């Protein structure tokens, strides 16, 4: 895999993840108590023997830079790297990235600077999955394709949320014959069904999942990618590049039949974190054959005193002094006070420890005693007072308090980063 370079796209504003993306880029959002979203594609690359990676960003990239610089330090004398490519003005261009294809086009020179690169792997920065890209690469070369699109089989009622491919066999191999972004017409949806032969080739036997959805993971022959991006100023892979390549070149599908979630919305992010909890989670963090890597912070073990904990992930450095925690994720350095109840809560943790001497606010970091919180995301460094009730019993779908400390998005409560919730608050 020395001849493969990965480009991880994380340049969007992340508006669907606001307020978690208010001060950070989408790939930098914490995940699973101690990781960040960017750790998923980078770990997949490392576990697939891909050691050359660029992360393309343009919004709020400071914390992402900090995380990558501390987490991924390869040897000084080799050619392995994880580098940030932030949007920049040049003599040729003075604009922000206008789409996925435009982001790659504006950074092609960095790809071409790398010697002996034959394939370019393009990944999204907001997905949760575990994939061995060596299998994708092997299939791509066996199919003698110019481009291979990683796909996942989905049910017909989910088709309208994805880019869907029509696949079939040609003399050159299994090919993508058509590609439609988010189809709505029932006749078109029926037309886009993949043949049982194609699905069986990849071991998919569930006939209810007969449509192949794009995962936003593309493997290109380097020269084919360069040729396509230099043809015109097309902005997006899904809308522009892929349909044209299907007509003009050899495009193959690669069917992935494992766990995969797009975590680009508050609701999806909340649920994906909760999916990590339990004895047999859909996505296994403790996979010794394919581990997740992150910044080694050298924190002490979690301290737990008198708490009733059921189905929870408790990260390094957390301090839990009592109460009940159910079906929740408690992030690094989190503080949970006595008699506190957390149910379906994702705490992203804190960036630092606070002592009575260093405290500058009346309300300390973490959650005060006697509070009850349900179905919520608590961002880093939040301060929640005593006897607070955050339960959204009225089922409000969207809300934003005047001080911009408490939000509700998709029915999920979100306490903003550095947010302060006074004692006895009820929502």
NUKOLMI-397408 format. One line per field, with one value per residue (C-alpha): x, y, z; chain; residue number from 0; residue in three letters. Coordinates in Angstrom, 3 decimals. Layout:
# residues N
px = X, ...;
py = Y, ...;
pz = Z, ...;
kette = A, ...;
nr = NUM, ...;
rest = ALA, ...;
//
This chain:
# residues 427
px = 0.000, 3.036, 1.708, -1.619, -2.216, -5.374, -7.206, -9.649, -12.313, -13.307, -13.673, -17.400, -18.874, -20.549, -23.772, -25.799, -23.570, -23.888, -23.329, -20.654, -18.951, -19.204, -15.510, -14.083, -14.148, -16.369, -13.524, -12.303, -15.568, -14.926, -16.332, -16.732, -15.391, -11.728, -11.455, -12.264, -14.146, -10.945, -9.447, -11.824, -10.542, -6.929, -7.055, -8.618, -5.737, -3.061, -4.610, -4.660, -0.943, -1.627, 0.867, 0.499, -2.524, -3.719, -6.671, -8.354, -10.068, -11.074, -13.185, -12.083, -9.068, -7.014, -8.117, -7.874, -4.298, -3.454, -4.956, -3.255, 0.114, 0.006, -1.600, 0.096, 3.845, 5.532, 9.298, 11.425, 13.361, 10.596, 7.950, 4.955, 2.782, -0.636, -0.719, -3.398, -4.199, -6.211, -7.792, -5.375, -5.088, -2.578, -1.546, -3.916, -6.891, -8.279, -11.538, -12.693, -13.407, -16.654, -17.269, -15.604, -14.027, -12.918, -11.232, -9.225, -8.427, -7.023, -4.669, -3.632, -0.146, 0.535, -0.491, 1.673, 4.628, 4.601, 6.749, 5.490, 1.824, -0.475, -3.800, -5.657, -8.140, -10.706, -12.496, -15.106, -14.303, -17.700, -18.393, -18.148, -17.036, -14.130, -12.891, -9.781, -8.830, -6.462, -9.507, -10.912, -7.557, -7.277, -10.774, -10.008, -6.892, -8.545, -11.380, -8.876, -11.006, -10.203, -12.323, -13.982, -16.849, -17.364, -21.055, -23.314, -26.583, -29.656, -33.400, -35.675, -37.212, -33.745, -32.793, -33.817, -31.135, -28.195, -26.516, -27.645, -25.849, -27.170, -24.691, -24.244, -21.756, -19.849, -17.151, -14.598, -16.056, -18.688, -19.386, -21.422, -23.881, -25.693, -25.580, -28.414, -28.184, -31.090, -33.700, -37.359, -39.321, -40.593, -39.928, -36.367, -35.843, -37.058, -34.698, -31.731, -32.071, -28.882, -28.975, -28.790, -25.659, -23.758, -24.860, -23.978, -20.498, -19.912, -21.787, -24.951, -27.894, -30.494, -32.842, -34.470, -31.235, -31.106, -29.951, -26.303, -25.656, -22.429, -20.400, -18.452, -15.321, -13.582, -10.411, -8.961, -6.099, -4.004, -3.752, -7.496, -8.263, -5.874, -7.342, -10.929, -10.222, -8.314, -11.093, -13.172, -14.127, -16.653, -17.201, -18.567, -17.794, -21.378, -23.064, -20.350, -17.308, -18.869, -21.665, -19.135, -16.643, -19.394, -20.016, -16.380, -14.265, -14.314, -16.041, -16.453, -18.548, -17.115, -19.819, -19.162, -21.599, -20.519, -21.424, -21.374, -22.997, -22.894, -22.577, -23.007, -26.137, -26.766, -29.279, -26.992, -23.969, -25.860, -27.135, -23.764, -22.132, -24.851, -24.429, -20.926, -22.404, -23.294, -21.915, -22.184, -22.071, -22.659, -19.263, -16.617, -14.056, -11.987, -10.948, -7.379, -6.925, -8.027, -7.551, -8.557, -5.699, -5.853, -3.864, -2.158, -2.978, -1.465, -4.458, -5.100, -7.793, -11.382, -12.370, -15.800, -17.282, -20.670, -22.229, -24.781, -23.493, -25.202, -24.196, -21.731, -18.326, -16.232, -13.121, -9.731, -9.557, -13.312, -14.486, -17.884, -18.957, -22.279, -25.684, -26.888, -25.478, -27.349, -26.679, -24.256, -20.748, -18.669, -15.686, -12.162, -11.836, -15.625, -16.938, -20.307, -21.653, -23.506, -27.083, -26.894, -28.883, -27.652, -29.702, -28.787, -26.210, -23.001, -20.463, -17.561, -15.431, -13.087, -9.805, -8.333, -8.738, -10.146, -9.424, -11.055, -8.027, -8.113, -11.903, -12.989, -16.737, -19.267, -20.315, -17.546, -16.689, -18.993, -22.388, -23.459, -25.092, -28.742, -29.107, -31.111, -30.189, -31.655, -31.157, -28.417, -24.974, -22.798, -19.909, -16.462, -15.873, -19.596, -20.665, -23.995, -25.173, -26.916, -30.452, -30.710, -33.423, -32.670, -35.186, -37.130, -40.367, -42.353, -40.615, -39.302, -37.472, -35.603, -34.612, -31.880, -31.662, -30.831, -27.401, -26.608, -25.666, -28.549, -29.778, -32.168, -31.462, -33.517, -35.053, -31.626, -30.512, -27.070, -25.091, -22.599, -18.847, -18.019, -21.754, -23.055, -26.374, -27.358, -28.537, -32.186, -32.613, -35.504, -36.054;
py = 0.000, 2.278, 3.547, 4.718, 8.192, 9.076, 12.416, 12.863, 15.503, 17.529, 21.015, 21.705, 24.071, 21.181, 23.173, 20.017, 19.326, 22.853, 23.808, 21.101, 22.709, 26.291, 26.447, 23.327, 21.564, 18.538, 15.964, 17.426, 16.722, 14.274, 10.761, 7.760, 9.386, 9.738, 9.851, 12.362, 11.732, 12.165, 9.159, 6.839, 7.338, 7.772, 4.555, 2.701, 3.903, 2.928, -0.516, -0.903, -0.049, 3.372, 5.797, 8.873, 10.991, 14.546, 15.965, 18.751, 21.424, 25.060, 25.883, 26.080, 23.830, 24.889, 22.071, 19.559, 20.670, 20.307, 16.834, 15.465, 16.957, 15.274, 11.978, 11.015, 11.408, 8.963, 8.516, 11.479, 9.575, 7.852, 9.029, 8.501, 11.452, 12.829, 16.464, 19.155, 20.955, 24.045, 26.224, 28.903, 31.626, 31.049, 32.871, 30.577, 30.591, 32.933, 31.098, 28.703, 25.106, 25.011, 21.268, 17.906, 17.728, 21.367, 20.719, 17.860, 19.850, 22.747, 20.335, 18.146, 19.609, 18.033, 14.631, 15.051, 16.007, 12.493, 9.990, 6.601, 7.243, 5.112, 5.332, 8.072, 7.092, 9.787, 9.521, 11.449, 12.888, 12.317, 8.586, 5.763, 2.423, -0.009, -1.009, -2.778, -0.641, -3.380, -5.407, -2.395, -1.874, -5.538, -5.517, -2.287, -3.737, -7.076, -5.250, -3.129, -0.072, 3.619, 4.332, 2.176, 3.412, 1.812, 1.074, -0.303, -2.204, -0.400, -0.985, 0.664, 3.048, 4.573, 5.124, 8.790, 9.773, 8.494, 8.504, 5.198, 3.115, 0.848, -1.991, -4.864, -7.058, -6.080, -7.903, -5.828, -6.833, -5.685, -2.030, 0.948, 1.626, 4.667, 6.929, 9.089, 11.391, 10.918, 9.503, 10.074, 8.706, 5.153, 3.998, 5.285, 3.646, 0.332, 0.732, 1.267, -2.128, -4.139, -7.636, -10.583, -11.768, -8.589, -8.734, -12.419, -11.658, -9.802, -12.240, -10.135, -12.552, -10.205, -9.436, -6.569, -4.538, -4.517, -0.918, 0.075, 3.445, 5.401, 5.635, 8.671, 6.493, 6.526, 4.853, 6.398, 5.562, 8.681, 9.558, 9.068, 11.411, 14.073, 13.839, 14.194, 17.147, 18.974, 18.601, 21.449, 23.179, 20.567, 21.073, 17.843, 14.143, 12.925, 15.417, 15.931, 13.658, 10.246, 10.446, 11.526, 8.813, 6.178, 7.250, 7.561, 5.220, 1.981, 2.486, -0.501, -0.929, -2.376, -3.643, -3.251, -5.161, -4.030, -1.312, 2.176, 5.393, 8.948, 10.987, 14.405, 15.388, 15.898, 13.042, 10.638, 11.671, 11.153, 7.731, 6.605, 7.305, 5.408, 2.520, 2.072, 1.186, -2.335, -5.852, -6.430, -2.967, -2.565, -0.874, -2.472, -0.076, -2.899, -4.595, -5.800, -6.584, -3.124, -0.663, 2.976, 5.412, 8.816, 11.329, 9.556, 11.942, 9.935, 10.553, 8.639, 5.947, 7.010, 7.487, 6.137, 6.343, 4.861, 5.179, 2.847, 2.398, 0.320, 0.171, 3.034, 3.985, 5.879, 7.557, 8.228, 10.859, 10.994, 11.581, 10.152, 10.735, 8.954, 8.787, 6.655, 6.489, 4.438, 3.963, 6.875, 7.906, 9.873, 11.607, 12.388, 14.447, 14.564, 15.381, 13.966, 15.050, 13.096, 11.915, 12.802, 10.772, 10.458, 8.542, 8.440, 11.170, 11.770, 13.840, 15.011, 15.721, 18.573, 19.976, 20.480, 19.728, 22.353, 22.753, 24.954, 27.242, 27.571, 27.874, 31.201, 30.411, 29.805, 26.612, 24.041, 22.040, 19.097, 18.304, 19.418, 17.189, 16.246, 16.948, 14.796, 14.811, 12.690, 12.367, 14.973, 15.847, 17.832, 19.505, 20.072, 22.309, 22.729, 23.817, 22.464, 23.526, 21.690, 20.258, 20.942, 19.127, 18.750, 16.216, 17.912, 16.357, 18.500, 16.876, 20.139, 19.522, 22.824, 25.360, 27.874, 29.788, 33.532, 33.006, 30.255, 27.786, 25.304, 24.043, 21.380, 19.886, 17.016, 16.622, 16.109, 18.508, 20.005, 21.974, 24.107, 24.056, 26.230, 26.537, 27.415, 26.127, 27.750, 25.839, 24.644, 25.158, 23.104, 22.409;
pz = 0.000, -0.270, -3.609, -2.133, -0.687, 1.270, 1.163, 4.051, 3.364, 6.400, 4.964, 5.328, 7.909, 9.697, 10.099, 10.774, 13.806, 15.247, 18.081, 18.371, 15.363, 16.590, 17.544, 15.881, 12.526, 12.085, 12.130, 15.453, 17.325, 20.215, 19.879, 22.147, 25.303, 24.298, 20.497, 17.787, 14.547, 12.517, 14.348, 12.457, 8.868, 10.032, 12.066, 9.133, 6.969, 9.487, 9.961, 6.164, 5.845, 4.326, 5.820, 3.621, 4.483, 3.898, 5.856, 3.851, 5.967, 5.784, 8.873, 12.526, 12.044, 15.108, 17.441, 14.593, 13.908, 17.593, 17.821, 14.701, 15.593, 19.012, 18.005, 14.745, 14.809, 12.479, 12.267, 11.166, 8.516, 6.563, 4.120, 6.410, 7.433, 8.376, 7.263, 7.368, 4.111, 5.053, 2.377, 1.255, -1.329, -4.116, -7.279, -9.193, -6.799, -4.171, -3.344, -0.655, -1.571, -3.536, -3.276, -2.740, -6.196, -6.011, -2.646, -4.130, -7.286, -5.268, -3.497, -6.425, -6.433, -3.046, -4.385, -7.461, -5.286, -3.798, -5.674, -6.892, -6.067, -8.234, -6.380, -4.483, -1.753, -0.958, 2.383, 4.337, 7.756, 9.396, 9.261, 11.788, 10.328, 10.240, 6.782, 5.520, 2.532, 1.360, 0.294, -1.547, -3.263, -4.218, -5.751, -7.627, -9.228, -10.007, -11.760, -13.722, -12.876, -13.207, -10.146, -7.496, -5.317, -1.905, -1.435, 1.250, 0.612, 1.967, 2.129, -0.421, 2.128, 2.809, -0.821, -1.006, 1.527, -0.547, -3.906, -5.443, -8.081, -10.790, -11.215, -13.631, -15.441, -18.543, -20.464, -18.513, -15.112, -12.595, -13.277, -12.100, -14.924, -13.507, -10.464, -9.110, -6.093, -3.646, -6.079, -5.220, -8.213, -7.508, -11.082, -10.923, -7.532, -8.971, -11.939, -9.611, -7.920, -8.131, -9.558, -7.127, -8.946, -8.058, -4.413, -4.126, -5.474, -2.204, 0.023, 0.468, 0.730, 2.245, -0.678, 1.256, 0.858, -2.932, -3.494, -3.335, -1.670, -2.038, 1.169, -0.076, -0.261, -3.648, -4.901, -8.088, -10.337, -9.835, -13.534, -14.063, -11.151, -12.411, -15.922, -14.680, -12.393, -15.121, -17.706, -16.307, -13.069, -11.855, -8.145, -6.716, -7.066, -6.622, -8.935, -11.538, -11.617, -10.955, -13.602, -16.230, -15.335, -15.533, -19.135, -20.175, -18.012, -16.045, -12.675, -10.367, -7.191, -3.985, -1.636, 2.099, 4.295, 7.763, 10.264, 8.763, 9.955, 8.689, 11.898, 10.328, 12.283, 16.002, 16.139, 14.273, 16.345, 19.607, 18.551, 17.154, 20.527, 22.368, 19.920, 21.362, 24.753, 25.730, 25.783, 22.029, 20.414, 16.697, 16.441, 18.637, 20.123, 21.632, 18.397, 18.884, 15.189, 14.076, 16.967, 17.063, 17.577, 19.210, 21.239, 24.196, 27.041, 29.913, 32.177, 35.423, 35.587, 36.165, 39.832, 40.770, 44.278, 45.114, 41.652, 40.050, 36.509, 33.823, 30.136, 30.081, 28.752, 31.309, 29.876, 31.463, 34.164, 34.882, 38.489, 39.373, 42.965, 43.021, 41.401, 38.493, 34.979, 32.361, 28.643, 28.517, 27.481, 29.996, 28.380, 29.577, 32.783, 33.238, 36.717, 37.832, 41.216, 43.920, 43.363, 39.673, 37.109, 33.515, 30.962, 27.247, 27.809, 25.844, 27.821, 25.685, 28.765, 29.645, 28.370, 31.839, 35.518, 37.858, 41.544, 44.163, 43.919, 40.134, 39.795, 38.339, 38.085, 40.846, 39.077, 38.699, 35.602, 35.009, 36.520, 39.978, 42.569, 42.353, 38.622, 36.203, 32.516, 29.741, 25.970, 25.820, 24.537, 26.936, 25.120, 26.599, 29.601, 30.297, 33.801, 34.972, 38.417, 41.213, 40.984, 37.256, 35.256, 31.545, 30.244, 27.413, 28.634, 26.187, 23.229, 21.769, 18.476, 18.059, 20.706, 21.485, 24.735, 24.574, 26.093, 23.556, 26.279, 25.813, 22.443, 21.246, 17.825, 16.380, 19.850, 21.451, 24.198, 23.612, 26.202, 24.269, 24.775, 27.814, 28.406, 31.867, 33.230, 36.571, 39.623, 39.549, 35.775, 34.339, 30.624;
kette = A, A, A, A, A, A, A, A, A, A, A, A, A, A, A, A, A, A, A, A, A, A, A, A, A, A, A, A, A, A, A, A, A, A, A, A, A, A, A, A, A, A, A, A, A, A, A, A, A, A, A, A, A, A, A, A, A, A, A, A, A, A, A, A, A, A, A, A, A, A, A, A, A, A, A, A, A, A, A, A, A, A, A, A, A, A, A, A, A, A, A, A, A, A, A, A, A, A, A, A, A, A, A, A, A, A, A, A, A, A, A, A, A, A, A, A, A, A, A, A, A, A, A, A, A, A, A, A, A, A, A, A, A, A, A, A, A, A, A, A, A, A, A, A, A, A, A, A, A, A, A, A, A, A, A, A, A, A, A, A, A, A, A, A, A, A, A, A, A, A, A, A, A, A, A, A, A, A, A, A, A, A, A, A, A, A, A, A, A, A, A, A, A, A, A, A, A, A, A, A, A, A, A, A, A, A, A, A, A, A, A, A, A, A, A, A, A, A, A, A, A, A, A, A, A, A, A, A, A, A, A, A, A, A, A, A, A, A, A, A, A, A, A, A, A, A, A, A, A, A, A, A, A, A, A, A, A, A, A, A, A, A, A, A, A, A, A, A, A, A, A, A, A, A, A, A, A, A, A, A, A, A, A, A, A, A, A, A, A, A, A, A, A, A, A, A, A, A, A, A, A, A, A, A, A, A, A, A, A, A, A, A, A, A, A, A, A, A, A, A, A, A, A, A, A, A, A, A, A, A, A, A, A, A, A, A, A, A, A, A, A, A, A, A, A, A, A, A, A, A, A, A, A, A, A, A, A, A, A, A, A, A, A, A, A, A, A, A, A, A, A, A, A, A, A, A, A, A, A, A, A, A, A, A, A, A, A, A, A, A, A, A, A, A, A, A, A, A, A, A, A, A, A, A, A, A, A, A, A, A, A, A, A, A, A, A, A, A, A, A, A, A, A, A, A, A, A;
nr = 0, 1, 2, 3, 4, 5, 6, 7, 8, 9, 10, 11, 12, 13, 14, 15, 16, 17, 18, 19, 20, 21, 22, 23, 24, 25, 26, 27, 28, 29, 30, 31, 32, 33, 34, 35, 36, 37, 38, 39, 40, 41, 42, 43, 44, 45, 46, 47, 48, 49, 50, 51, 52, 53, 54, 55, 56, 57, 58, 59, 60, 61, 62, 63, 64, 65, 66, 67, 68, 69, 70, 71, 72, 73, 74, 75, 76, 77, 78, 79, 80, 81, 82, 83, 84, 85, 86, 87, 88, 89, 90, 91, 92, 93, 94, 95, 96, 97, 98, 99, 100, 101, 102, 103, 104, 105, 106, 107, 108, 109, 110, 111, 112, 113, 114, 115, 116, 117, 118, 119, 120, 121, 122, 123, 124, 125, 126, 127, 128, 129, 130, 131, 132, 133, 134, 135, 136, 137, 138, 139, 140, 141, 142, 143, 144, 145, 146, 147, 148, 149, 150, 151, 152, 153, 154, 155, 156, 157, 158, 159, 160, 161, 162, 163, 164, 165, 166, 167, 168, 169, 170, 171, 172, 173, 174, 175, 176, 177, 178, 179, 180, 181, 182, 183, 184, 185, 186, 187, 188, 189, 190, 191, 192, 193, 194, 195, 196, 197, 198, 199, 200, 201, 202, 203, 204, 205, 206, 207, 208, 209, 210, 211, 212, 213, 214, 215, 216, 217, 218, 219, 220, 221, 222, 223, 224, 225, 226, 227, 228, 229, 230, 231, 232, 233, 234, 235, 236, 237, 238, 239, 240, 241, 242, 243, 244, 245, 246, 247, 248, 249, 250, 251, 252, 253, 254, 255, 256, 257, 258, 259, 260, 261, 262, 263, 264, 265, 266, 267, 268, 269, 270, 271, 272, 273, 274, 275, 276, 277, 278, 279, 280, 281, 282, 283, 284, 285, 286, 287, 288, 289, 290, 291, 292, 293, 294, 295, 296, 297, 298, 299, 300, 301, 302, 303, 304, 305, 306, 307, 308, 309, 310, 311, 312, 313, 314, 315, 316, 317, 318, 319, 320, 321, 322, 323, 324, 325, 326, 327, 328, 329, 330, 331, 332, 333, 334, 335, 336, 337, 338, 339, 340, 341, 342, 343, 344, 345, 346, 347, 348, 349, 350, 351, 352, 353, 354, 355, 356, 357, 358, 359, 360, 361, 362, 363, 364, 365, 366, 367, 368, 369, 370, 371, 372, 373, 374, 375, 376, 377, 378, 379, 380, 381, 382, 383, 384, 385, 386, 387, 388, 389, 390, 391, 392, 393, 394, 395, 396, 397, 398, 399, 400, 401, 402, 403, 404, 405, 406, 407, 408, 409, 410, 411, 412, 413, 414, 415, 416, 417, 418, 419, 420, 421, 422, 423, 424, 425, 426;
rest = UNK, UNK, UNK, UNK, UNK, UNK, UNK, UNK, UNK, UNK, UNK, UNK, UNK, UNK, UNK, UNK, UNK, UNK, UNK, UNK, UNK, UNK, UNK, UNK, UNK, UNK, UNK, UNK, UNK, UNK, UNK, UNK, UNK, UNK, UNK, UNK, UNK, UNK, UNK, UNK, UNK, UNK, UNK, UNK, UNK, UNK, UNK, UNK, UNK, UNK, UNK, UNK, UNK, UNK, UNK, UNK, UNK, UNK, UNK, UNK, UNK, UNK, UNK, UNK, UNK, UNK, UNK, UNK, UNK, UNK, UNK, UNK, UNK, UNK, UNK, UNK, UNK, UNK, UNK, UNK, UNK, UNK, UNK, UNK, UNK, UNK, UNK, UNK, UNK, UNK, UNK, UNK, UNK, UNK, UNK, UNK, UNK, UNK, UNK, UNK, UNK, UNK, UNK, UNK, UNK, UNK, UNK, UNK, UNK, UNK, UNK, UNK, UNK, UNK, UNK, UNK, UNK, UNK, UNK, UNK, UNK, UNK, UNK, UNK, UNK, UNK, UNK, UNK, UNK, UNK, UNK, UNK, UNK, UNK, UNK, UNK, UNK, UNK, UNK, UNK, UNK, UNK, UNK, UNK, UNK, UNK, UNK, UNK, UNK, UNK, UNK, UNK, UNK, UNK, UNK, UNK, UNK, UNK, UNK, UNK, UNK, UNK, UNK, UNK, UNK, UNK, UNK, UNK, UNK, UNK, UNK, UNK, UNK, UNK, UNK, UNK, UNK, UNK, UNK, UNK, UNK, UNK, UNK, UNK, UNK, UNK, UNK, UNK, UNK, UNK, UNK, UNK, UNK, UNK, UNK, UNK, UNK, UNK, UNK, UNK, UNK, UNK, UNK, UNK, UNK, UNK, UNK, UNK, UNK, UNK, UNK, UNK, UNK, UNK, UNK, UNK, UNK, UNK, UNK, UNK, UNK, UNK, UNK, UNK, UNK, UNK, UNK, UNK, UNK, UNK, UNK, UNK, UNK, UNK, UNK, UNK, UNK, UNK, UNK, UNK, UNK, UNK, UNK, UNK, UNK, UNK, UNK, UNK, UNK, UNK, UNK, UNK, UNK, UNK, UNK, UNK, UNK, UNK, UNK, UNK, UNK, UNK, UNK, UNK, UNK, UNK, UNK, UNK, UNK, UNK, UNK, UNK, UNK, UNK, UNK, UNK, UNK, UNK, UNK, UNK, UNK, UNK, UNK, UNK, UNK, UNK, UNK, UNK, UNK, UNK, UNK, UNK, UNK, UNK, UNK, UNK, UNK, UNK, UNK, UNK, UNK, UNK, UNK, UNK, UNK, UNK, UNK, UNK, UNK, UNK, UNK, UNK, UNK, UNK, UNK, UNK, UNK, UNK, UNK, UNK, UNK, UNK, UNK, UNK, UNK, UNK, UNK, UNK, UNK, UNK, UNK, UNK, UNK, UNK, UNK, UNK, UNK, UNK, UNK, UNK, UNK, UNK, UNK, UNK, UNK, UNK, UNK, UNK, UNK, UNK, UNK, UNK, UNK, UNK, UNK, UNK, UNK, UNK, UNK, UNK, UNK, UNK, UNK, UNK, UNK, UNK, UNK, UNK, UNK, UNK, UNK, UNK, UNK, UNK, UNK, UNK, UNK, UNK, UNK, UNK, UNK, UNK, UNK, UNK, UNK, UNK, UNK, UNK, UNK, UNK, UNK, UNK, UNK, UNK, UNK, UNK, UNK, UNK, UNK, UNK, UNK, UNK, UNK, UNK, UNK, UNK, UNK, UNK, UNK, UNK, UNK, UNK, UNK, UNK, UNK, UNK, UNK, UNK, UNK, UNK, UNK, UNK, UNK, UNK, UNK, UNK, UNK;
//
